[in-house]
Amino acid sequence: MALEIKQQLRQTQQLVMTPQLQQAIKLLQYNHLEIVEALEQELKENPLLEISSADDPVTPQEADQDSKHDLNQLEEMNKEERPDADMFDIDWENYLESYGADYAPSQKDFSERPPLENMVTYRENLFQNLIRQLQLSGIEGTDRRIAFEIIGNINEDGYLESPLEDLAEELNVPFEDVLRVLMLVQAFDPPGIAARDLQECLLNQAYVLDPPDRLAVRILEDAFEQFQQGKLDLVARKLKVTVEEVKNSAQTIVSLEPKPGRPYSNSEPIYVVPDIFIMKTGNDYTIVLNDDGLPKLKVSSFYQKELHSNGGGRAKDYIQEKMRGALWLIKSIHQRQRTIYRVTQSIVKFQRDFFDKGIDYLRPLILKDIADDVEMHESTISRVTTNKYVHTPRGIYELKYFFNSGIRHGSEVIASEAVKNQILRIVKSENPKRPASDKQIVEELARFQIQTARRTVAKYREILGIPPSSKRKKKY
C-alpha cells in the first residue's frame, strides 16, 4: 500500500478558554471575602478602574443601561483594533448576559439584615465531600445505590470498612458490580480514598502521581512487604534495580498520605461571612446579596477621554488594553451577582417547605435539578454553590447543604438530612439506661415509614457524632 502526504484545508469551530473567560470563572467561584480581596487587587493593578461614589445611587434599570453601555464600548474597541482583539471573539449572549428583570440588587439599608460578626459553621466532612462528588459524577441507577453504600462504609481515615461480599449480599447485587463501582469511587478526591488496605491506598495515589514514578508503583505492587520491613536491599534485588533508585522512590512513597480522610477529620468551627441573605417578608422570601465591602466599579472618565483623543502610540495601546480588562471585569461581576441570585432563587423554590416548616421537609435535590431550572450547566451550579454561605431564618448554611440524597419514605423520598434529624430525635428521647441500638433505630424509623439499612443508620450516627449504644449507656 502506497503512502502519501497530503495537505487538507478544514474549517472548524472551537471554543477557546481565554484569560478573560478564565477570570470570569474564577470570580464565580470566589466567596464574599475572596471577591472583595480580588477587586481590591484589581483596583491596584488597573488605573482605569475607579470606585463609584456612594452618593449616587443606581437603580437596576440604570445598572442595566451602564452594563450595556460598557459592552458597546468594548465592541467599539473591538472594531477599531480587530487584529489584536481575537480574545473577545465570544458569544456574549451565551457568556455575559445583561441584568434581567428577576435580579434583585442588595439592599444596604435592609433593616432585618443580621450582623456579620460571630457567624459560625462547620467544615465539610469526608462523607459530605464524597456524596457531593457522587452527585456530580454521572453515576446513576443501581450503580449510584452501590456507590452510596460504599461511601457510607468508609471510616474517618478514608478506608472501606466492610468486605465487598457483605455489601453485595446486603444490596442483593453481583459482587462484580460492587467491585466495579468501588473503582469508580476510588477515583474520587482525595486520592487513595475507599481503599481496603494500606497497600491499595498508597498504590491508588501512586497511579496518579504527576510526574509519574514507575518504580514507586512497582515497589508497592511487587515488593510492598519487604518495603514495609525496611529491607531496601531485598526490594532492589527483587526488582533488579539499584538500592539508590529504591531510596529515591522510597522518598516518593513516604510523601503519600496513609490516611486520606485525615484532612476532613477536623471539626473545628470556622467563622464565615454570608454571601447571601434570605429574609422572610410576609408569606414570601426576599433574597439579598451581601455587598458589604464590595466596591462598585466604574471606568475612569479621564482615561476614557484620553482614549478618544487624537494621540496614539504605546500610551494609547496601554489604555486600550486596560480598558478591555476593566470593562470585562465589571461585566463579569454583574454576571456573577446575577448568577448567584438566580441559583439561590431556584433553591428557595425547590426547598420552600424547608424554609417554611424546617429540616424534616428538606427534599432530595441534585445539581441537575437547579441547572435545568435556571438553564445553566451543572458545573456552573457547582461553582456557585461551593464555599458560599447563606444566612436564612433557620440558620447559616453552605449552599451545598441543600443538595442531598434521598431515602424512601412510604411512597415518597425524603432527604438524608431529614433522616439524620429523625435519628437525632430518637437518640435524644431514648432511655439512657437502655439506649437504642442501630437495629432498633432502623425499626423506629420504619414506624415513620422511613426505609433504611442498619449500615446507613450507623454511618449517619457517626456523622452526627453519636457514639454506639454500648458507649451511650449510663450506669447508675
C-alpha positions in Angstrom: 0.0 0.0 0.0 1.5 3.4 -1.0 1.8 6.2 1.5 1.5 9.8 0.5 1.5 13.2 2.3 -1.4 15.5 1.5 -2.4 18.9 2.7 -6.0 19.5 3.7 -7.9 22.7 4.4 -10.6 22.2 7.0 -12.9 24.7 8.7 -13.7 24.0 12.3 -15.2 25.9 15.2 -13.5 25.7 18.6 -14.3 27.4 21.9 -11.1 28.9 23.3 -10.8 29.4 27.1 -9.4 33.0 27.0 -7.7 34.6 30.0 -10.8 36.9 30.4 -13.1 33.9 30.5 -10.9 32.1 33.0 -11.1 35.3 35.1 -14.9 35.3 34.9 -15.0 31.6 36.1 -12.6 32.4 39.0 -14.8 35.3 40.1 -17.8 33.0 40.1 -16.1 30.6 42.4 -15.0 33.2 44.9 -16.9 33.7 48.2 -17.6 37.1 49.6 -14.3 37.7 51.3 -12.3 36.4 48.3 -14.2 38.6 45.8 -13.7 41.7 47.9 -9.9 40.9 48.1 -9.8 40.2 44.3 -11.4 43.5 43.5 -9.1 45.4 45.8 -6.2 43.9 43.9 -7.7 44.8 40.5 -8.1 48.4 41.7 -4.4 48.5 42.5 -3.3 47.0 39.2 -5.6 48.7 36.7 -5.5 52.5 36.7 -8.7 52.7 34.6 -10.8 51.2 37.4 -12.4 53.6 40.0 -14.9 53.2 42.8 -18.3 54.8 42.1 -19.4 57.4 44.6 -21.9 56.0 47.2 -23.7 59.4 46.9 -25.1 58.5 43.5 -27.5 55.6 44.0 -28.0 53.4 40.9 -31.3 51.8 40.1 -31.5 48.3 38.5 -32.5 50.0 35.2 -29.5 52.3 35.3 -27.3 49.4 36.1 -28.6 47.6 33.1 -28.0 50.6 30.9 -24.5 51.0 32.2 -23.8 47.4 31.6 -25.0 47.6 28.0 -23.0 50.9 27.5 -19.9 49.1 28.8 -20.5 46.3 26.3 -21.0 48.7 23.5 -17.7 50.4 24.4 -16.0 47.0 24.3 -17.5 46.2 20.9 -16.4 49.5 19.5 -12.9 49.0 20.7 -13.0 45.5 19.1 -13.9 47.0 15.7 -11.2 49.6 16.0 -8.4 47.1 16.6 -9.6 43.9 15.1 -6.3 42.1 14.6 -5.4 42.2 18.4 -8.9 41.6 19.6 -9.4 37.9 19.0 -9.6 37.2 22.7 -13.1 38.8 22.6 -14.5 36.5 19.9 -17.0 35.1 22.3 -20.8 34.8 22.0 -21.8 37.5 24.5 -25.4 36.3 24.6 -24.2 32.9 25.9 -21.5 34.1 28.3 -22.3 37.5 29.6 -26.0 38.4 29.8 -27.1 41.8 31.0 -29.2 42.2 34.1 -32.6 40.7 33.9 -35.9 41.7 35.5 -35.6 39.0 38.1 -32.4 40.3 39.5 -32.7 42.0 43.0 -29.8 44.2 44.0 -28.6 44.1 47.6 -30.2 46.5 50.0 -27.6 48.0 52.2 -30.2 49.6 54.5 -32.3 46.5 54.9 -33.4 46.7 58.5 -33.6 43.0 59.1 -30.1 42.2 57.9 -28.3 40.4 60.7 -24.9 41.4 62.0 -21.9 39.7 60.3 -19.8 39.1 63.4 -19.9 35.7 65.1 -21.1 33.8 62.1 -20.1 30.2 62.7 -20.4 27.0 60.8 -18.5 23.7 60.4 -16.2 22.4 57.7 -17.4 19.8 55.2 -16.7 16.3 56.4 -15.4 13.4 54.4 -18.9 11.8 53.9 -20.4 15.1 52.6 -17.4 15.6 50.3 -17.8 12.2 48.7 -21.5 12.4 48.4 -21.1 15.8 46.6 -18.7 14.2 44.1 -21.1 11.3 43.6 -23.8 13.8 42.7 -21.5 15.3 40.1 -20.2 12.0 38.8 -23.0 11.0 36.5 -23.3 7.6 38.3 -26.9 6.6 38.2 -29.4 3.8 38.9 -28.1 0.7 40.7 -24.5 1.9 40.5 -25.4 5.0 42.4 -27.1 3.0 45.1 -23.9 0.8 45.4 -21.7 3.9 45.5 -23.8 5.4 48.2 -23.5 2.3 50.3 -19.7 2.1 49.7 -19.3 5.8 50.8 -21.4 5.0 53.9 -19.0 2.4 54.9 -15.8 4.5 54.6 -14.3 5.3 58.0 -12.9 8.6 59.1 -9.4 7.6 57.9 -10.8 7.1 54.4 -10.7 3.3 54.3 -13.6 1.0 53.3 -14.5 -1.0 56.4 -16.9 -3.6 55.1 -16.0 -6.5 52.8 -17.3 -6.3 49.3 -19.0 -9.6 49.7 -21.1 -8.2 52.6 -22.1 -5.2 50.6 -23.1 -7.3 47.6 -25.2 -9.5 49.8 -26.9 -6.6 51.6 -27.7 -4.8 48.3 -28.6 -8.1 46.5 -26.3 -7.3 43.6 -23.4 -9.2 42.0 -20.0 -9.0 43.6 -18.5 -7.9 40.3 -20.8 -4.8 40.2 -19.7 -3.8 43.7 -16.1 -4.2 42.7 -16.6 -2.1 39.5 -18.3 0.7 41.4 -15.7 0.7 44.1 -13.1 1.5 41.4 -15.3 4.5 40.4 -15.5 5.8 44.0 -11.7 5.3 44.3 -11.3 7.8 41.5 -12.8 10.5 43.8 -10.8 13.0 45.7 -8.8 12.7 47.9 -6.6 10.2 46.1 -6.4 6.9 48.0 -9.9 7.1 49.2 -12.1 3.9 49.7 -9.0 1.6 49.8 -9.4 -1.7 51.5 -5.8 -1.7 53.0 -2.7 0.5 53.2 -1.1 -1.1 50.1 -4.2 -0.3 47.9 -4.4 3.2 49.4 -0.8 4.1 48.5 -1.0 2.4 45.1 -4.0 4.4 44.1 -2.2 7.6 45.0 1.0 6.4 43.2 -1.0 5.7 40.0 -2.0 9.4 39.7 1.4 11.0 40.6 2.5 13.8 38.3 5.2 13.4 37.3 4.8 9.6 37.5 7.2 7.4 39.5 7.0 3.9 37.8 9.5 2.4 40.3 7.3 3.5 43.2 4.4 1.7 41.7 6.4 -1.4 41.1 7.6 -1.3 44.8 4.1 -1.0 46.0 2.8 -3.7 43.7 5.5 -6.4 43.9 7.7 -5.7 47.0 5.4 -4.0 49.5 6.1 -6.5 52.3 9.9 -6.1 52.0 9.5 -2.3 51.7 7.4 -2.2 54.9 10.1 -4.1 56.7 12.7 -1.5 55.6 14.7 -4.1 53.6 15.5 -1.9 50.7 18.3 -4.2 49.5 15.8 -7.0 49.1 13.5 -4.7 47.3 16.3 -3.7 44.9 17.3 -7.3 44.3 13.7 -8.4 43.7 13.0 -5.6 41.2 16.5 -5.7 39.7 17.3 -2.1 40.3 19.9 -0.3 42.5 19.4 0.5 46.1 19.9 4.2 45.3 17.0 4.0 42.9 14.9 2.3 45.6 15.8 5.1 48.1 14.7 7.8 45.6 11.3 6.2 45.0 11.0 5.5 48.8 11.0 9.3 49.3 8.0 9.5 46.9 6.2 6.7 48.8 6.6 8.2 52.2 5.3 11.5 50.9 1.9 9.8 50.2 -1.0 10.1 52.6 -1.6 6.9 54.6 -4.9 8.2 55.9 -6.6 10.1 53.1 -9.5 11.0 55.3 -7.3 12.9 57.8 -7.8 16.4 56.4 -11.5 16.1 56.9 -11.4 14.9 60.5 -11.0 18.3 62.0 -14.5 19.6 63.0 -13.3 22.8 64.5 -15.8 25.6 64.0 -15.0 28.2 61.3 -16.3 31.8 61.1 -17.9 32.8 57.8 -19.4 35.9 56.2 -22.6 35.0 54.3 -22.7 35.7 50.6 -26.5 35.8 50.5 -29.3 36.6 52.9 -32.7 35.1 52.7 -35.3 37.1 54.6 -38.9 36.2 55.2 -41.2 39.1 54.2 -44.8 38.3 54.8 -45.6 35.0 53.1 -42.6 35.2 50.7 -38.8 35.2 50.8 -36.5 38.1 49.8 -33.0 37.3 48.5 -30.4 39.9 49.3 -26.8 39.6 48.1 -24.2 40.7 50.6 -22.3 43.6 49.0 -20.8 44.9 52.2 -17.2 45.9 51.3 -17.8 45.1 47.7 -16.7 48.2 45.7 -19.0 49.3 42.8 -16.5 49.8 39.9 -16.6 52.2 37.0 -14.1 53.1 34.3 -12.2 56.4 34.8 -13.7 59.2 32.7 -10.3 60.8 32.4 -8.8 57.8 30.7 -11.9 57.4 28.5 -11.3 61.0 27.2 -7.6 60.1 26.7 -8.6 57.1 24.6 -10.8 59.2 22.3 -8.1 61.9 21.9 -6.1 62.3 18.8 -2.9 60.9 20.4 -1.6 57.4 19.7 1.4 55.2 20.2 2.2 52.9 23.1 0.3 55.0 25.7 -3.0 54.6 23.8 -2.3 50.9 23.3 -1.8 50.6 27.0 -5.0 52.4 27.8 -6.9 50.2 25.3 -5.6 47.1 27.0 -6.5 48.2 30.5 -9.9 49.4 29.2 -10.7 46.0 27.9 -9.7 44.4 31.2 -11.8 46.9 33.2 -14.9 46.5 31.1 -14.7 42.7 31.2 -14.2 42.7 34.9 -17.2 44.9 35.5 -19.3 42.8 33.2 -18.1 39.6 34.9 -19.0 41.0 38.4 -22.5 41.8 37.1 -22.9 38.3 35.7 -21.6 36.7 38.9 -24.1 38.5 41.1 -27.0 37.7 38.8 -26.0 34.0 38.6 -25.7 33.6 42.4 -29.1 35.3 42.7 -30.8 33.1 40.2 -29.4 29.9 41.7 -30.4 31.0 45.2 -33.9 31.8 43.9 -34.2 28.3 42.4 -33.0 26.7 45.6 -35.7 28.6 47.6 -38.3 27.4 45.1 -37.3 23.8 45.4 -36.8 23.8 49.2 -39.7 26.1 50.0 -41.1 23.5 52.6 -37.7 23.5 54.4 -37.8 27.3 54.8 -41.5 27.2 55.9 -41.5 24.1 58.1 -38.0 23.0 59.0 -35.4 20.3 58.3 -38.0 17.4 58.3 -39.2 18.9 55.0 -35.8 19.2 53.3 -36.3 17.5 49.9 -33.7 15.5 47.9 -32.1 17.8 45.4 -29.3 17.4 42.8 -27.3 19.9 40.8 -29.1 18.9 37.6 -32.5 20.0 39.1 -31.2 23.5 39.6 -29.2 23.5 36.3 -32.3 22.6 34.3 -34.4 25.2 36.2 -32.1 28.1 35.6 -30.9 26.8 32.2 -27.2 26.6 33.1 -24.6 23.9 33.1 -24.2 21.7 36.2 -20.5 22.8 36.5 -21.7 26.4 36.8 -24.1 25.4 39.6 -21.3 23.5 41.4 -19.0 26.6 41.2 -21.8 28.9 42.5 -22.7 26.6 45.5 -19.1 25.7 46.6 -17.7 27.6 49.6 -20.6 30.1 49.7 -22.9 30.6 52.7 -26.4 31.8 53.0 -28.0 33.3 56.1 -31.6 32.1 56.4 -34.3 32.4 59.1 -33.4 28.8 60.1 -29.6 29.4 60.4 -26.5 29.7 58.3 -25.9 27.0 55.7 -23.4 26.4 52.9 -25.3 26.4 49.6 -24.3 22.8 49.0 -26.3 21.8 52.1 -29.5 22.0 50.1 -28.2 19.3 47.7 -28.5 15.9 49.3 -29.5 12.3 48.5 -32.9 10.7 49.3 -34.2 7.8 51.3 -37.5 6.0 50.7 -40.4 7.3 52.9 -43.5 5.4 52.1 -44.3 6.2 48.5 -42.1 9.3 48.6 -38.4 10.1 49.0 -37.1 12.3 51.8 -33.7 14.0 52.2 -30.9 12.3 54.0 -30.6 15.4 56.3 -34.1 14.9 57.4 -33.3 11.2 58.3 -30.4 12.3 60.3 -32.7 14.7 62.2 -35.0 11.8 63.0 -32.1 9.7 64.3 -31.1 12.6 66.5 -34.6 12.8 67.9 -34.8 9.1 68.6 -31.5 9.1 70.5 -32.4 12.2 72.5 -35.7 10.6 73.6 -34.2 7.1 74.4 -33.9 5.6 77.9 -30.3 6.4 79.0 -30.1 3.1 80.8 -31.2 1.2 77.7 -30.1 3.2 74.7 -31.3 2.2 71.2 -29.1 0.0 69.1 -28.7 0.8 65.4 -31.1 -2.1 64.6 -33.7 -0.6 67.0 -33.3 2.8 65.3 -33.9 1.2 61.9 -37.1 -0.3 63.4 -38.1 3.0 64.9 -37.6 4.8 61.6 -39.7 2.1 59.9 -42.6 3.2 62.2 -42.4 6.6 60.4 -42.3 4.7 57.0 -38.6 5.5 56.5 -36.8 2.6 55.0 -33.1 2.4 55.6 -30.3 -0.1 56.3 -28.6 -0.6 59.6 -25.2 0.4 58.0 -26.7 3.7 56.8 -28.0 4.4 60.3 -24.6 3.6 61.7 -22.9 6.0 59.2 -25.4 8.8 59.9 -24.9 8.3 63.6 -21.1 8.7 63.2 -21.6 11.8 61.1 -23.8 13.3 63.9 -21.1 12.4 66.5 -23.4 10.0 68.3 -21.4 7.1 69.9 -22.7 3.5 69.6 -25.3 2.3 72.2 -22.7 0.5 74.3 -20.9 3.8 74.9 -24.2 5.8 75.4 -25.4 3.5 78.2 -25.4 5.2 81.6 -24.8 3.1 84.7 -26.3 4.1 87.9 
